[in-house]
Amino acid sequence: MSQSRRSFLRNSTLAGMAMTVPFRNELLALAPAKQNFGIQLWTVKEALSKDSASVFKLIADSGFKHIESFEGGKGIFWGMKNTEFKKTMDGLGMKIVSSHCDIEKDFELKAAQAAEIGMSYLICPHKGPQPTIDHFKRFADQFNKCGEICKKNGIRFAYHNHDYSFKAMPGGIPQDVMMNLTDPSLVDFEMDIFWVTAAGVNPIDYFNKYPNRFRLCHVKDLTKSAQGGVESCVVGKGTIDFKNILHAGAAKGLKYFIVEQEAYTGTSELGCTKDNGAAMSKLSW
């Protein structure tokens, strides 16, 4: 039997099955599932501080399934207990998968609270430019210790980059130093694609160089600012080729795709949230 006839008969059989209720679920299982995507709450920080309930609902209505929090004035859980925050997310069909946090204070407590509600990651959001490469070596030691605490609690630790860690300095490139000196069994990385691009580096090169080390990413598009620099914008409105970058990242171990926007020229926090949700729903990777 030819391949074309075999395909025709199989498709005809499936079409017939579709007319019967017992096989409906089996057919649905054959369809490719759209990957979930998330949002970093820094994107809506001002609106959240005024009316968190309505903002969380808007986020859910915009298609986001994952939440990445940060440690602001109200804490990782926005003034709620960790279990209350989880209940709120559950009610909206969302899950808090990660949070940026201050790793210098009460880190063991934060790891225990994150694990209690099924979070996957605690993340160091920033270290800043440093005078010598030795500072970044010490950060690697600290990250390994944080990773041990997270592992003990059944979650993971990661570091989120800015542009400075991709800029060479005497002794090496800070990002490479931190990745080479951290234990892969303890420490992962969250690639902020905006900042890698702003540093003049191709994100795909780093996915290939360090497979399975970047498990999360910030999907944040880049455009020119009025002052001549760069700023973030709605996904698809800037210059970053997310279709190819996210596909390459997923092939090398990326699991979480988190939208973040920090500038709102011509729109608002909530407006950009809706627009980013619409843009992400059209992407595939």
N, C-alpha and C positions, 0 to 999 in steps of 0.2 A: 504494500500500500504506500502511495506517495505521501510525502510529508504534508503537502497542501491538502490532500483529501483527508488525512488523519486529523489535521487541524480543523477542517470544516466539520467533520463528524463530532469532534470534541466540543466545538463551539455550539453546534446545533443541540447537542445533548445538554450542555449547560443552560442554554436558552430555555429548553423545555423544563429543566429543573427549576428555573427561576419562577415558573408559573405555579409552583407548588410550595406551600408554606414550609414543609419540613426541611427543605433544602436552602431556605433563604439565608440562614445564618452561615451555612457553609460557603455560599457564594460571596457573602459580604467579607468573609475572612480572606478570600482570594484577592480582594481589592487592596492596593497599597494604602497604608495609613499615613496621613499627614503628620509629620513630626511636630511635637509640641515646641512652643517657644515661650520665652519669658521676658520679664521687664525688671530692670534695676530700679528700685523705688526712688533713687536719687532723681530720676527723671521727673517725678511728680512731687518732690519734697515740699514745695510751698503749698500746693493744694492739699496734700495729706495733713499738714499741720493745722488746717482749718476744718476739714470735714473728711475724715478718713473713710467713713462708711460709704459715702457716695463715690469717692475716688476708687475704692476697691471694686465697687460694682461696675464702674465705667471700665476699669482695667479688664475685668472678666468679660464684659460685653464686647470689648474690642478684640477678643480672641486669644488673649494671653492665658496660658495654663500654668506657667511657672512664675514664681516670685523670687527675686533676690533682694533682700533687705539690706539696710546699712544701719550702723549704730549712731543714730542722731540723738537729739535731746530727750526723746521718749524711749530710747533703747531700741534694740533689734525688733522688739515685738510691739512697738508703737503704743506703749502704755498699758498693754495687756499682759497677762501671764502667757507663757509660751503655749500652754494648752488652749487658752482662750483664742489666741491668734490662729492656731491650727483649726479650731472649730469654725472660725470666721472664714478661713480659706476653703475649708471643706464645703461650707454652705454655698460658696460661689463657684465650686468646681475647679479650684486652683490649689496649688501646693507650693509651700515655701521650700525651695530646694537648697538655698544658700544664703549667706549674709556676709557682707563686709563687716569687720569689727576691729576694735582696738585690742591688739594681741598682747598689750603690755599690762592689762588690768583684768583680773578675774577670769582668765582664759579657761581655766579648768571648769568653772561654773558654766560659762557660756557653752563649752563643748557638751557638758552634761544636759543642759537645757535643749540644745539643738538636737541631740540624739534622742531625747525623750519624745520629740514630736516628729521624728523620721526625716529630719533634714539630712542632706548629703554632705554639705561643705560649710566650713568657716574659712574666711578669706582675709588675708592681709591686703588692704586696699592701696597702700602707699608707703614708701620709705623716703622718697625724695632724692635729689642728686647728692652725691657724697664726694668728699675731697680726695679719697684714695680708693683703690680697688679692694683694699683690705677691709673696708667697711662692709662691702658687699659679701665678702667671705664670712664675716661675722653674722650677717643676716642669714646666710645659708645655715649656719649652726643653729641660730634661733628658730628658723623654719623647721629644721629637723626635730627640734624639741617640741614645737607646736604640733608637728605631725604625729609624734609619739602620743601626745595627750589626746589628739583626735582619734587615733587608731584605737587607743584604750577604750574610747567611748563608742566605737563602731562607726565613726564618720571619717571624713577626709579633710585635709588642710590644703589650701592653695594660696598662691601669691598672684596678685593682679598688677600688671605692668602699666607704666606710663612710657613716654618717649625716652626719658633719660637713661633707662636701663639698656637701651639698644645703641647708645652712643659710645664709641670706643674711647678708652682712656688708658693711661699707662698701666700695663699689666693685663689688659684684656677688655672684653665687652662685658659689662656687668650682668646682663641677662644670661650669657653663656656661663659665666662664673657661678651664678646662683643655681643654674640648672645642672651644671656638672658636679657641684658640691652638695647638692641635696639628694637624699635617698629616695629613689622613685617609689619605694614601698610606703613612704611616709608623706611625700610632698608632690602635689600636682600644681599646675599653673592655669591661670585664667588669662587668655590673650585678649587684650583690648585692641581690636583690629584698627580702630581709629588711630591710637597712639603709635602702633607699629608702623602704620602707613605714614604718619606725620614725621616719624624718624627717618623716612626714606628707605625703609626695609620692606621686602616682600613677605607678607605673612606666610605664604605657601612654603617659602624656603625654610621657615622655622618649623612648620608642621612636618616637613620632610626630614629636617635635621634632628628633631626630637620627637619621634612618633610616640604616641600614647602618653605624652607628658602634659599637653594642653587638653584638659578635659572640659573646660568651660570657655566661652568667649563672650565678649561684648560686641554686639552688632550695632555699631555707631558710625554713621556715614560722615564724610568729610567734605567741607566746602570752604571757599575763601571767605574770610571775614571782611567787614567794611574797613578794618584797620590794616588789611593786607596780610594778616596771618591766616590761621585756619580755625574753624569752629565746627561743631557737630550740627547735623541737620537730620531731617526725616530720612529713613532708609529709602534709597532709590532716587533721592534728590541730589546726591553728591557724586563723588568721583570713584568710590570704591566698588570694585567688581565682586559683590557678595555672592553671586550665584556660583562662580568658580572657586572663590576662597572658602566658602562654607562647605562646598562639595569636597574640596581637597582636605579640609580639616576633619570632616566626618570620616573620611577614609583613613585618617591617621589618629583617630581616637576621640575627637570632639563629641561630647554628649549633651551639653547644655548650651543653648543659644539665647543669650540675654540681651535684649534691646536696652540701650542707654542713650539719652540725649541730654545735653547740658546747655544748649543755646536754642532760643525759640524765636528767631527773627521771623516776623510775619505771622506768627501763630502763638499759641499758649501751651502750657504744660499738658493740659487735657486734650487740646486739639492735636498736638503732635502724638499723643498716646494713641488716639483713634487712627491717625494716619499711619503710624508705625505698625499698628496691628493689621491694618489693611495691606500694607506693603509686605509684611512677613507672611501673611496668608497666601500670597501669590508666589513666594519663593519656594523652591524645592532644592534639597541638597542630599 
